[in-house]
Amino acid sequence: MPQNAPDTRYEPFALTEVQESFLAGRTLGGGTGAGTQIHLEFEAEHLETDRMEAAWNDLVAATDMLRAQILPDGRQQVLAHVPAYRVERTDLSDATPAEAAAALEGLRRRAREGFDAHSWPLFALRVAQLPGHRSRVLFTVDELIADGPSVSLLLQQWYARYTGAAAPAPPGISFRDYVTAAHGRPVPAASLEYWREQLAGVDFGRPLPLAGAADPQAPAHGRLALRLEPRRWQRVKEAAQQIRATPTALLLALCTAAVQGDAPGPLPVVLTTYNRRPVHPDVARVVGPFLSTSVFVAPPPAGTLGERVDLVRGRLWQDLEHAAVSGVRALRERARTEPGRRGLAVPMVFTSLLGSLSTLAEPGDPDHWATRIDQDASATLTSGVQLESCVQERDGALLLSWDFAPTALDTARTRAAFETLRGLLERLADEGAPALTTPTLTATAAPATAAPAVSGHGDDGRPVPLTEVQSAYLVGRIGGLDGGAQTRVYQEFLLERHDTDRLERAWNRLVAHHPMLRAAVHDDGTLTVAPHDPDDVYRITRHDLTATADTEAALAATGARLRAGAFPLGSRPMYALEASALPDGTTVLHVLLDALIADARSFALLFGQLFALHDGDESVLTGPADPVPHLRALAERPGSPEDLAARTAWREKFSALPPGPPLPDPAPGAPRVHRRAPLGSWRTLSERAAAIGVPADMVLLTAYTDELRARFTDAGPFT
C-alpha cells in the first residue's frame, strides 16, 4: 500500500503513460496542440461570483493536482504556493439572445485553445452573467491533471465550500504517492506479445470511414447527443443481458458498427476507462488523471448484430486479461515495427462511464451544480482525435454523445452514422433482443434520404436562439403588454367523413416527425426540443354536441375560449386541438397553434399532412423535418460580412423611420374580432397585377395601406 510522503510532496515525479501520450498528442498525430480537455457548463440563479471564486481558491489550496504543472524535463511537479486565481467575468445581462449566444460561443472557442502544459494553471473558469439573474459557468480543465471522476469530485467539493459546508479531511494518499508506487512495475512478457499479435495486422494509416476532404472553414468542434429515457434504456440493458453482454459491450458493438458502415477491414478504437487501483482506502477521493487505455480492434461488419456483440464481448474479456499493458504501451510497441515512424494515431475514442464514479450530486439538493450540468454544451476534446464517443447514465437514462472534428470528418456522413446508431437503439428499445438478429450490414445501411447537415454542430439538444421574428413575438409577450401581443393561429375545420381517433393517431405521428411540435419557448430567448417519447400521447379534447340544440353557440364558446387562452412560456405543448361532434354527423376540429413554433405556411403544411395521414397517405412524411440546424445556422450568422452590411442598412433605415398609424387602443378585455371577405375576382386581379409586373399581394398591401392612411393618418408617410 502506498504511504503518504509529505516530505516529498513538492518534489518532481514521473508522468503516467497516459499523461505522456497527452503531452505528445499536442504536437504529434495531426493534433491541434490544444491537448486533452474536459469542458463543463452549468447555470445557476443568483450566483455570487466573488464567493464562488473564493471557494475555488480554497479548493486549489487543498488539492495538489490543481497546483500541478509539467516540467521541461518531462516530469510533473506540485507547486507549494500559487497566486489567487481570478475568475474571468463577462456581463451579458443586457444582451439580446443572439448577442448572448455569440458571446458564449466566443468563450467556448477560447476554452478550446487549450493550456500551456508548462505553466500554471491548467484549468480555466469563466462566468457569463445572463438576463434574469442567471449565470453560466464555463469550467475547463486539462486532463493532464484531472480525469472525469476527478472533475465530479472537484464539482462536489467546490459546491460544498461555496455553500459553507464543512470541508472533508484530506485523503491519506496523494496522486504523487499513487504514481510513485506504481512506477517501474514490470510488464508481463505474455501481455506484450498478446498486443503485438493483436495489432500486427491493423492499418493505422487508414482514415476513419467517416473522413472527408479537409475543410478549414468548418467549425472546430461538432457535437451530437441523444438521451434514451430510463424505461427504454432498461429494455436495451435487458436485451444485452439476454445475450450475456454488458451494456458497455453492446454500445461499443453498435457504435463501431454505425461508424464502419460497409467499410471493410477492422477499426482500431482507443477505449478509455477510469481505473483507480484499490491500493489505499482514500484513493477514490484523490484528484488526478487516473485514466487507463486499451486499443480495441472492432471486427469488420459481418454476421448479425447479435453475433457482432458476442464477438466484441469476447475480445473485451481477452483484452482485459492483458490489461497490464496499457493502450499507450501497446501502440508504442506496434510503432517499433515501422522504423522512422514517430507514433501511431488512433482517431476514434470510446469512453464508457457506465457504473463508474460519474455523478456526485448531493441527494435532494436541486441547486447542486452537478445537477445543472448542460450535457450538450459540455465536451471532451482531445488532440489528434476525430471522433470521441461517450456513454453514461444520468437519473436512470442513457446519455450518449459524439464529439467530432468537422475539419476532418464529413459532417453529413457523421450525422447519418449517428442517426443509424440512434435507430439501432430505438429498435432495441422497441423489440428487445430479437432486433439483434438483423444482419449488421442491413442494420447500418445508409438511409435513402439522409438529412443534410447545415452546420458542424448538429442537433445536439442545446437551447436554440430564437429568430428575429420569434424574438419580436416573445418581446410582445413579456414586454409588459399583459399578453395582449401574443400571436397565435386559430382555425376551425368542418370535417364530413373523418374519424377523431384516426386524427389523433395521425397528429401524434406529426409530433414524432416535427421537432417543433415538441418545442418549448423560454423567456431567455431560446427554445428547447424534447426528445420524442412514444408513451407521451397527445389526446384531442372532445365535445359531444350531437344532442345540443344550439350548436352554433357551443362552437362559438369553444372558439372564444381557445382564442383567449395562452401557452405559458417554458412549457409544452404550444398547441391545442379539440373536436366537436355535431348532430348531422360532421365534426368541427378546433386548432390553436402558437406562432412562436410555426408560421402560416407551416400551419398549412401540418394540416395538409394531418388529413393525408388520416386518409392513409404515408408519403407526406418523407424527407427531413428538423429545422434546428437551420435555426442554429441563423444564430451563427451574426458577425459575417453580409450580416454586418444588412445591420448597417437597417440601422440607417430605422434612423429616419416614421411611426406607425395611431390606431385606437382596444378597451380592456375587449374580444378580438375576425373578418373575412372572399374575393371572387382574385383571378382577374392576379392577371392584371402580372400585366403591370407586380405580385398580386403587393396590390393588396397597397390597398391596405391606402385605407389605413385614409382612416388614421394625415398625408404623411407611416410605417
Secondary structure, 3 states (H helix, E strand, C coil): CCCCCHHHCCCCEECCHHHHHHHHHCCCCCCCCCCEEEEEEEEEECCCHHHHHHHHHHHHHHCHHHHEEECCCCEEEECCCCCCCCCEEEECCCCCHHHHHHHHHHHHHHHCCCCCCCCCCCEEEEEEEECCCEEEEEEEEECCCCCHHHHHHHHHHHHHHHHCCCCCCCCCCCHHHHHHHHCCCCCCHHHHHHHHHHHCCCCCCCCCCCECCCCCCCCCCEEEEEEECHHHHHHHHHHHHHCCCCHHHHHHHHHHHHHHCCCCCCEEEEEEEECCCCCCCCHHHCCCCCEEEEEEEECCCCCEHHHHHHHHHHHHHHHHHCCCCCHHHHHHHHHCCCCCCCCCCCCEEEEECCCCCCCCCCCCCCCCHHHHECCCCCEEEECCCCEEEEEEEECCEEEEEEEECCCCECHHHHHHHHHHHHHHHHHHHHHCHHHHHCEHHHHCCCCCCCCCCCCCCCCCCCCEECCHHHHHHHHHHHCCCCCCCCCEEEEEEEECCCCHHHHHHHHHHHHHHCHHHHEEECCCCEEEECCCCCCCCCCCEEEECCCCCCHHHHHHHHHHHHHHCCCCCCCCCCEEEEEEECCCCCEEEEEEEECCCCCHHHHHHHHHHHHHHHCCCHHHHCCCCCCHHHHHHHHHCCCCHHHHHHHHHHHHHHHCCCCCCCCCCCCCCCCCCCCCCCCCCHHHHHHHHHHCCCCHHHHHHHHHHHHHHHHHCCCCCCC
